[in-house]
Amino acid sequence: MHEFHLDNAIIRIPEEPDMRYLYLEITNRCNLRCEMCFKQYWLDEEGDMPYELFEKILDDASEFPDLRMIYFGGIGEPTVHPRFMDMAREVKRRGYALGISTNGFLLSEKRIRDLVDLPADLIFLSLDTLPLQPTEIGHVIPGVTLDRVKKIVEMRKTRGSEIPHVGVEVVLTKENYREMGKIAKVLGEYDVDSVLFSNIIPINERHAEMVLYDGSVNLEPYLDELQRNAYHGFVMRIPEFKLRTERHCEFVEKKVAVVRWDGEVAPCYRFLHTYPEYVNGRQKMVYAHSFGNVRERSLKDIWTSPDYAWFRFIVKNAIYPSCTDCPLVDSCQYVHDTRRDCWGNEPSCGDCLWARRIAMCPIPIESMGKFW
C-alpha cells in the first residue's frame, strides 16, 4: 500500500497489478513519411523491439490477472517489424486478445489471411479522405485502406466469424471535415465495426492553422450529416470541437500502459517520444516520460511503483492545472514544455488535448467480451 499526503489528507493507493490493456510499440519505424505525423518532427532513435525483450514483456504480463488485450500500436507501423507475424502468433498462443493499428500498406493478401486465421481480435486502419479526394497533408492513400478493409471483412465472412473486428481512424482537419458524413456512409457499406474520428494534433504552424476546434468553422451541418449516415451498425466515436470543463484520460481510466520499442514504459502515446506540439497556436515541447524500463525491472514493479501509481491517481481525479484555458498562460514558463506543471506534477498533463477529447485515444471499446 502506497501512502501519500495531499494537503491535510492521507491518500492510500493499493499496489494492485490491475492493468487491463498493454500497448506495445514493437517498432517506431514506418514505411511511410506522413507529413502530419509526429515522426517527421522528432530526433528520437529508430529501432525494432528485440524479440527477446518482447518475450520478456509477455512473461511479465502474466502477473496481471485482468489483462484483456495486447495491442500493437505506438508511433510506428508494426507490420514493418521483421518478426511481426511471429509476435502476433505468440500473443494469441498465450491467450490474450490481439489488437493492431496499421496503415494497411504491408497487409498483403497472405498476411491478411494469416491474421484472420489466428484470429487477430481488432485491426484499426487509418483513413483521411475518400478516393479521388486528395488532401495536402493527408497521410494514407484511401484506396489502400478501403481495399484492406474489404479483404479483411470478406475473409472473416468466409470463416463464418465476426473477428477480426475492423476499425477505421480518421484524423479531421479543415481539408476533410466536409467529408465526415460521406466517409461514415461508405464505411458502413464496407461492414466495418467501428469508426474513430479525431482532431489533428498540430506539430508545426501550418498544422495549427488546419485545426477545427478554434471556432473558425461552422461544423453543425456536417456533424448533422455524419449522424444521419452513421446508422450502419458500427460504433462511432466523435471528438469534441471546443474546450469542455471535464477532463478524462482514457489511458489512465482504462488502465493502459505503453511500452516503447526499447523497453521504456510510458503512461500514454503522448509521452512516448519527444516532439514539438502546438496548443491553440502556442508551441510547446512534449518530452518523453518513462516510469521505468522493462529490461531492468518487471512490468509489475513499474506499474505498481509509487511514481506511476501517484501519476494515475492525479490524472484520474484531475488534480492538475488546466493550462489550456488558464488566464496566465501567456506569461507562464511551465507551459513551454511538459516536464513539470505549476502544481508540482511530473510530467505535466495540463495542456493535454487528449484529456479534453479534442484528440481521441485509440483505446478499444469492450462489450460482452468483444472489442471495437
C-alpha positions as CSV (number, residue, x, y, z in Angstrom):
1,M,0.0,0.0,0.0
2,H,1.4,3.4,-1.0
3,E,0.7,6.3,1.3
4,F,0.8,9.9,0.0
5,H,-0.1,13.2,1.7
6,L,-2.2,15.8,-0.1
7,D,-2.9,19.0,1.9
8,N,-4.2,17.6,5.2
9,A,-5.4,14.3,3.6
10,I,-3.7,10.9,3.6
11,I,-4.1,9.1,0.3
12,R,-3.6,5.3,0.3
13,I,-3.2,3.6,-3.1
14,P,-3.1,-0.2,-3.2
15,E,-0.2,-1.8,-5.1
16,E,-2.5,-3.7,-7.4
17,P,-1.5,-5.3,-10.7
18,D,-4.7,-4.2,-12.3
19,M,-3.5,-3.3,-15.8
20,R,-6.2,-4.2,-18.5
21,Y,-4.6,-3.2,-21.8
22,L,-0.9,-3.4,-22.7
23,Y,0.2,-1.4,-25.8
24,L,3.5,-2.4,-27.4
25,E,5.3,-0.2,-29.8
26,I,7.2,-3.1,-31.4
27,T,8.8,-0.6,-33.8
28,N,8.9,3.1,-34.3
29,R,9.9,2.7,-37.9
30,C,7.4,3.2,-40.6
31,N,7.1,2.5,-44.4
32,L,5.5,6.0,-45.0
33,R,6.6,9.5,-44.3
34,C,3.4,11.2,-43.5
35,E,3.8,15.0,-43.2
36,M,1.3,15.2,-40.4
37,C,2.9,12.5,-38.2
38,F,5.0,13.1,-35.1
39,K,7.8,11.0,-36.6
40,Q,8.7,13.7,-39.0
41,Y,9.5,16.1,-36.2
42,W,11.4,14.2,-33.6
43,L,15.0,13.4,-33.2
44,D,14.5,10.0,-31.5
45,E,16.4,7.0,-32.5
46,E,14.6,4.5,-34.6
47,G,14.6,0.8,-33.8
48,D,12.7,-2.5,-33.5
49,M,11.8,-4.2,-30.3
50,P,14.2,-7.2,-29.9
51,Y,12.2,-10.5,-29.8
52,E,13.8,-11.5,-26.5
53,L,12.6,-8.3,-24.9
54,F,9.1,-8.9,-26.4
55,E,9.1,-12.4,-24.8
56,K,10.2,-10.9,-21.5
57,I,7.3,-8.4,-21.6
58,L,4.8,-11.2,-22.3
59,D,6.3,-13.2,-19.4
60,D,5.8,-10.1,-17.1
61,A,2.3,-9.7,-18.4
62,S,1.3,-13.0,-16.8
63,E,1.4,-11.2,-13.4
64,F,-1.7,-9.1,-14.4
65,P,-4.8,-11.2,-13.9
66,D,-7.2,-8.7,-15.6
67,L,-5.1,-8.1,-18.7
68,R,-7.5,-8.2,-21.6
69,M,-5.6,-7.2,-24.7
70,I,-2.1,-6.7,-26.1
71,Y,-2.2,-4.0,-28.7
72,F,0.5,-3.4,-31.3
73,G,0.5,0.4,-31.6
74,G,2.7,3.3,-30.7
75,I,4.1,5.8,-33.2
76,G,5.3,3.4,-35.8
77,E,4.0,0.8,-38.3
78,P,4.0,-2.6,-36.5
79,T,3.9,-4.5,-39.8
80,V,7.4,-3.4,-40.7
81,H,8.9,-5.4,-37.8
82,P,10.7,-8.4,-39.3
83,R,9.0,-10.7,-36.8
84,F,5.6,-9.1,-36.8
85,M,3.7,-12.3,-37.5
86,D,5.7,-14.3,-35.0
87,M,4.8,-11.7,-32.4
88,A,1.1,-11.8,-33.3
89,R,1.1,-15.6,-33.1
90,E,2.8,-15.5,-29.7
91,V,0.3,-13.1,-28.2
92,K,-2.5,-15.4,-29.3
93,R,-0.7,-18.5,-28.2
94,R,-0.5,-17.1,-24.7
95,G,-4.3,-16.5,-24.6
96,Y,-4.5,-12.7,-25.0
97,A,-6.7,-10.7,-27.3
98,L,-4.7,-9.1,-30.0
99,G,-5.2,-5.6,-31.4
100,I,-3.3,-3.9,-34.2
101,S,-3.1,-0.3,-35.5
102,T,-1.8,-0.2,-39.1
103,N,-1.7,2.0,-42.2
104,G,-2.5,-1.2,-44.2
105,F,0.1,-0.9,-46.9
106,L,2.0,-4.1,-45.9
107,L,-1.1,-6.1,-45.4
108,S,-0.7,-8.5,-48.3
109,E,-3.5,-11.0,-49.1
110,K,-1.5,-13.7,-47.4
111,R,-0.8,-11.6,-44.3
112,I,-4.5,-10.7,-44.0
113,R,-5.4,-14.4,-44.3
114,D,-2.9,-15.2,-41.5
115,L,-4.3,-12.5,-39.3
116,V,-7.9,-13.6,-39.9
117,D,-7.0,-17.3,-39.3
118,L,-5.2,-16.5,-36.0
119,P,-7.5,-14.7,-35.4
120,A,-6.5,-11.2,-34.5
121,D,-9.3,-9.6,-32.5
122,L,-9.1,-6.0,-33.6
123,I,-7.5,-4.3,-36.6
124,F,-7.6,-0.5,-36.8
125,L,-6.7,1.1,-40.2
126,S,-6.1,4.8,-41.0
127,L,-8.1,6.8,-43.5
128,D,-8.1,10.6,-44.1
129,T,-10.2,11.0,-47.2
130,L,-12.2,9.1,-49.8
131,P,-10.7,8.1,-53.1
132,L,-10.3,10.8,-55.7
133,Q,-10.3,13.4,-52.9
134,P,-6.6,14.1,-52.3
135,T,-5.6,16.4,-49.4
136,E,-2.5,18.4,-48.9
137,I,-1.4,16.9,-45.6
138,G,-3.3,13.6,-45.7
139,H,-1.0,10.7,-45.0
140,V,-2.8,7.5,-46.1
141,I,-3.9,6.7,-49.7
142,P,-7.6,6.0,-49.2
143,G,-7.9,3.3,-51.8
144,V,-5.4,1.1,-49.9
145,T,-7.4,1.4,-46.6
146,L,-10.7,0.5,-48.3
147,D,-9.1,-2.4,-50.2
148,R,-7.7,-3.8,-47.0
149,V,-10.9,-3.3,-45.1
150,K,-12.9,-5.1,-47.8
151,K,-10.5,-8.1,-47.8
152,I,-10.5,-8.5,-44.1
153,V,-14.3,-8.4,-43.9
154,E,-14.6,-10.8,-46.8
155,M,-12.1,-13.3,-45.3
156,R,-13.7,-13.3,-41.9
157,K,-17.1,-13.9,-43.5
158,T,-15.6,-16.9,-45.3
159,R,-14.6,-18.2,-41.9
160,G,-18.0,-17.6,-40.5
161,S,-16.6,-15.3,-37.9
162,E,-17.1,-11.8,-36.5
163,I,-13.5,-11.3,-35.9
164,P,-11.2,-9.6,-36.5
165,H,-13.3,-6.6,-35.7
166,V,-12.3,-3.8,-38.1
167,G,-12.0,-0.2,-37.1
168,V,-11.1,2.9,-39.1
169,E,-9.5,6.0,-37.7
170,V,-10.0,9.4,-39.4
171,V,-8.0,12.5,-38.5
172,L,-10.0,15.6,-39.1
173,T,-8.7,18.9,-40.4
174,K,-10.0,21.9,-42.4
175,E,-9.2,19.9,-45.5
176,N,-11.5,16.9,-45.0
177,Y,-14.2,17.8,-42.4
178,R,-16.8,18.2,-45.2
179,E,-16.4,14.5,-46.0
180,M,-17.3,13.2,-42.5
181,G,-20.8,12.1,-43.5
182,K,-19.7,10.6,-46.8
183,I,-16.9,8.7,-45.0
184,A,-19.3,7.2,-42.5
185,K,-21.7,6.2,-45.3
186,V,-19.0,4.5,-47.3
187,L,-17.5,2.7,-44.3
188,G,-21.0,1.4,-43.4
189,E,-21.2,-0.2,-46.8
190,Y,-17.9,-1.9,-46.1
191,D,-19.3,-3.5,-42.9
192,V,-16.7,-2.0,-40.5
193,D,-17.3,-2.4,-36.8
194,S,-16.1,1.0,-35.5
195,V,-15.1,4.4,-36.8
196,L,-13.0,6.8,-34.7
197,F,-12.8,10.4,-35.7
198,S,-10.1,12.5,-34.1
199,N,-8.7,16.0,-34.5
200,I,-5.3,16.7,-35.7
201,I,-2.6,17.4,-33.0
202,P,-0.6,20.2,-34.7
203,I,3.1,19.7,-34.9
204,N,4.0,22.9,-36.8
205,E,2.5,26.3,-37.5
206,R,0.8,25.1,-40.8
207,H,-0.9,22.3,-39.0
208,A,-2.1,24.7,-36.3
209,E,-3.9,26.6,-39.0
210,M,-5.8,23.4,-40.0
211,V,-7.5,22.7,-36.7
212,L,-11.3,22.6,-36.4
213,Y,-11.5,23.3,-32.7
214,D,-10.6,27.0,-32.9
215,G,-14.2,28.1,-33.6
216,S,-13.4,29.3,-37.2
217,V,-15.6,26.7,-38.9
218,N,-19.3,26.0,-38.6
219,L,-19.3,22.2,-38.2
220,E,-23.0,21.8,-37.4
221,P,-24.3,20.9,-40.9
222,Y,-21.5,18.4,-41.4
223,L,-22.0,16.8,-38.0
224,D,-25.7,16.5,-38.7
225,E,-24.9,14.7,-41.9
226,L,-22.4,12.5,-40.1
227,Q,-25.1,11.5,-37.5
228,R,-27.6,10.7,-40.3
229,N,-25.2,8.5,-42.1
230,A,-23.9,6.7,-39.0
231,Y,-26.7,4.2,-38.6
232,H,-24.9,1.3,-40.3
233,G,-24.4,-0.9,-37.3
234,F,-20.9,0.3,-36.4
235,V,-19.7,2.0,-33.2
236,M,-18.8,5.7,-33.9
237,R,-16.7,7.9,-31.7
238,I,-16.6,11.7,-32.4
239,P,-14.3,14.2,-30.7
240,E,-15.1,17.5,-29.1
241,F,-14.6,20.6,-31.2
242,K,-14.3,23.1,-28.3
243,L,-13.0,23.0,-24.8
244,R,-15.1,21.4,-22.1
245,T,-14.6,21.6,-18.3
246,E,-14.4,17.8,-17.9
247,R,-11.0,16.1,-18.4
248,H,-10.8,12.3,-18.8
249,C,-7.7,10.3,-19.7
250,E,-8.7,7.1,-21.4
251,F,-5.2,5.6,-21.0
252,V,-5.5,6.1,-17.2
253,E,-9.2,5.3,-16.8
254,K,-9.0,2.1,-18.8
255,K,-5.7,1.1,-17.1
256,V,-3.4,1.1,-20.1
257,A,0.4,1.1,-20.2
258,V,2.5,1.7,-23.3
259,V,5.9,0.0,-23.7
260,R,8.2,1.7,-26.2
261,W,10.3,-0.4,-28.6
262,D,13.4,0.0,-26.3
263,G,11.5,-1.1,-23.2
264,E,10.7,2.3,-21.7
265,V,7.2,2.3,-20.1
266,A,5.1,5.4,-20.8
267,P,1.7,6.2,-19.5
268,C,0.2,7.1,-22.9
269,Y,1.0,7.8,-26.5
270,R,1.7,11.5,-25.8
271,F,4.7,10.7,-23.6
272,L,6.3,8.0,-25.8
273,H,8.6,10.4,-27.7
274,T,9.9,13.9,-27.7
275,Y,8.5,16.3,-30.3
276,P,7.0,19.9,-30.7
277,E,3.3,20.4,-30.3
278,Y,1.0,23.4,-30.9
279,V,-1.8,24.1,-28.4
280,N,-4.1,26.9,-29.5
281,G,-1.3,28.3,-31.7
282,R,1.2,28.2,-28.9
283,Q,4.2,25.9,-29.3
284,K,5.5,23.7,-26.5
285,M,7.8,20.7,-26.3
286,V,6.4,17.3,-25.3
287,Y,9.2,15.3,-23.7
288,A,9.2,11.5,-23.5
289,H,8.5,10.3,-20.0
290,S,9.2,6.8,-18.7
291,F,8.4,5.2,-15.3
292,G,11.0,2.5,-15.8
293,N,12.4,0.1,-18.4
294,V,11.3,-3.5,-18.6
295,R,14.9,-4.5,-19.4
296,E,15.8,-3.7,-15.9
297,R,12.6,-4.1,-13.9
298,S,9.5,-6.2,-14.1
299,L,6.4,-4.7,-15.7
300,K,4.5,-5.3,-12.5
301,D,7.2,-3.5,-10.4
302,I,6.9,-0.5,-12.7
303,W,3.1,-0.4,-12.9
304,T,2.8,-0.6,-9.1
305,S,5.7,1.8,-8.3
306,P,4.9,4.9,-6.2
307,D,5.6,7.4,-9.0
308,Y,3.4,5.6,-11.6
309,A,0.6,4.9,-9.1
310,W,0.5,8.6,-8.0
311,F,0.5,9.8,-11.6
312,R,-2.5,7.7,-12.4
313,F,-4.3,8.9,-9.2
314,I,-3.6,12.6,-10.0
315,V,-4.7,12.3,-13.6
316,K,-7.8,10.2,-12.9
317,N,-9.0,12.8,-10.3
318,A,-7.9,15.8,-12.4
319,I,-5.7,17.1,-9.7
320,Y,-3.6,19.1,-12.1
321,P,-3.9,22.6,-13.6
322,S,-5.9,23.4,-16.7
323,C,-3.2,25.3,-18.7
324,T,-5.2,25.4,-21.9
325,D,-7.7,27.9,-20.6
326,C,-5.7,29.5,-17.8
327,P,-5.7,33.3,-17.8
328,L,-2.0,33.4,-17.0
329,V,-1.0,31.1,-19.9
330,D,0.8,33.8,-21.9
331,S,3.1,34.7,-19.1
332,C,3.7,31.2,-17.6
333,Q,7.0,29.4,-18.0
334,Y,5.6,26.0,-17.2
335,V,3.6,25.8,-20.5
336,H,6.7,25.8,-22.6
337,D,7.1,22.1,-22.1
338,T,5.6,19.0,-20.4
339,R,8.4,18.4,-17.8
340,R,6.5,19.9,-14.8
341,D,3.4,21.9,-14.1
342,C,2.8,24.7,-11.5
343,W,1.3,22.3,-9.1
344,G,4.4,20.2,-8.9
345,N,3.3,17.3,-11.1
346,E,5.7,15.5,-13.3
347,P,5.1,15.1,-16.2
348,S,2.6,17.9,-17.0
349,C,-0.8,16.9,-18.5
350,G,-2.2,20.5,-18.1
351,D,-2.3,21.1,-21.9
352,C,-3.3,17.6,-23.0
353,L,-5.9,17.8,-25.8
354,W,-6.4,14.0,-25.5
355,A,-7.8,14.5,-22.0
356,R,-10.2,17.1,-23.4
357,R,-11.4,14.6,-26.0
358,I,-10.2,17.0,-28.8
359,A,-7.9,14.2,-29.8
360,M,-9.3,10.7,-29.4
361,C,-7.3,7.9,-27.9
362,P,-7.2,4.6,-29.9
363,I,-8.5,2.6,-26.9
364,P,-10.7,-0.4,-27.7
365,I,-14.3,-0.3,-26.6
366,E,-15.2,-3.6,-24.9
367,S,-18.7,-5.0,-24.7
368,M,-19.7,-8.6,-23.9
369,G,-16.2,-9.8,-24.4
370,K,-15.8,-8.2,-27.8
371,F,-13.6,-5.3,-28.8
372,W,-14.3,-2.4,-31.2
